[in-house]
Amino acid sequence: MLYSSAQKWRDAAQRRVLFFGMSGLGKTYVSNILRESGSWFHYSIDYRIGTRYMGEYIADNAKVEAMKVPFLRDLLLSDSIYIGSNITFQNLTPVAAYLGKPGNPDQGGLQIEEYRRRQEQFRQAEIYALLDTSYFIDRAKRLYGYPHFICDTGGSICEWVDPAHPSDPVLSDLANHALMVWIKGDEAHTQELVRRFDKAPKPMAYQPAFLNQVWHEYLEENALSEDKVDPDSFIRWTYARALAHRQPRYEAMAKWGVTVTADEVAAVQSEADFVELIAAALDRRSAG
């Protein structure tokens, strides 16, 4: 690891950290605190995905819908209007909207093959964005003069890596450039995440084998054809299963870095709090 002890972390002239874990446990919360301190560059993987690697897909999808409206079609064909997505760190909705949900087209669902195609586009985009981390570490220092760097990853990072393989290309690259920090939730956090998701379900990215498994299980359990699936019902049904699927993968990834709890992260109020949180995590790792 980059920092072999708590003291080396405290003394480091350049601190570089990468957060991973379930969405909703505090990755972006702490990243915002660090960015606002003025000395940390905040690299958002989801923002990079939406602007660099999927921006054209998102814009073209919006154009497809606009072309169905004669008034907008004429304006687009004459280059009189421009359609783009307004992605920000706080608003990543265009990415989720493009990913979509599988099921009945009359309920806003995508045919499963189109859904799988977009899932694969996202998988590739996320891997590329993760591998851009080292470039942004250099860019943040060289171009903007930021001494410290925080990488805020999406919840699906665990779907595309093999943490048991010591030469996994993505994890090896990330661990060589930043301290990997797992934000670990407990059962209460999981139940709260499920409750929130049930209230406002949103698209997710899934490992292909997992998606195939849950899709066929859902069809069989509910005796439905693919075009009769309620998109929101499917992703609600899938969410808790997805969390259970990801948990052991996150835990295996934690061996590449250190672990902090979601409660510890929620208590962070300043950059100084964060520095001490990571120091404590390094002490715990050293103690075994």
Disulfide bonds with the S-S distance in Angstrom:
none
